[in-house]
Each structure stands twice: as structure tokens, then as C-alpha cells.
């Protein structure tokens, strides 16, 4: 599973465009998107899970162009390995 975590913004942050990005990518309601933008403005971590690393990279790239600050975190599922002696 790959996560994109937004935790801040830069000068010139395009709040309305970021709101629209979140609504289109994640199907958030207007109220949910407004709350999400508010969290970013307060520099609180805002986390979204995506299926593919490339999707996470695309999202982060678009959001960065809008002035959001974030990072991609990839979590590895525990592999099931057994040792036979």
C-alpha cells in the first residue's frame, strides 16, 4: 500500500485548485475537501492511501504544483516466508 501524506503548504498555495484535486481523485464531498484543505493549512498530516506508487507520484506532483507539501510513504506487506530445517 502506498500513502501520500500532505503536511504543509508553500506561499502561493492554490487552495481551491487543491480542493478540486482532492474531490476529483478521491470523490470527497465539498465539505470533506474543505476540511482536508484546512488541515493542510494548519500543517496537520493529511493522509490518503492509493493503490499504485505511480498514482501516488502523480498525485504528489500535481499537488506540489499547487503549493502543497507532502511525501510518499510505501508500506510493505509482511511476506510469508518459512524456513525449513
N, C-alpha and C positions, 0 to 999 in steps of 0.2 A: 504494500500500500504506500502511496506517495501522498504527502501532505504539503500544502502551501500555507505558510504562516505569514500573515501580514502583521507588522508590529510598529508601524510608524509611517511618516509621510515627509515629503520634501516641500520646500517652498514652491508654490505653484500647483499644489495638489489639486487635481481636477475631480472634485467630489461627485459632481453629477455624472460625469462620464464613468467614474469608478462604480457608482451606484448602478448604472445601466449595465456595466460589465458583469457585476455580480448577479444581477437579475437574469441576464441572458444565459450565463454559464451554469447557474445553479438553480434557476427557477424560483428565486426568492421573491416574496411579496414586496411591495414598496416599503411597507413598514419594517420588514426584516432587513432590507437593504439599507435603509436609513440608519437602523440600529448598528449594522455592521460598519458603515462609514463612520458613525460616531465612535465606535470602538477604536478604529484606526486613528481617528483624530485625537483620542485620549491616549494613544500609544499602547493600547491593550492588545494582547495577542488575539488575532482572529484567524482561526484555522479551518481549512477546507481540505477534505480528502478527495483525491482524484484517482482514477483507475490506472492511468499510464504516466510514466515520467515525462513523456513528450507533451502530454496535456498540461502537466504542471509547469513545464518550462514555457509553454506558450502563454499560459495564464500569467505567470510572473513577468514575462516580457511585456505583455500588454499593460499590466498594472503598473510596472515600473515607468513606462512611457507616460502614464497618467500622474506619476509622482508618488505612488505608494512604495513603501519599503517592505521587503519581505524576503523569505528564504524558502528553499525546498528541503524537505526532510523525507528521506526514504527509509521506511521501516522494513526490515527483513522478517519474513515469517520464519518461524523456527523450523529448521529442516529436521526431518525424522531420519536419523541415521542410527544404525545399531552396529555395535561391534560384536563380532562373533569370535570367541576364543577357542 
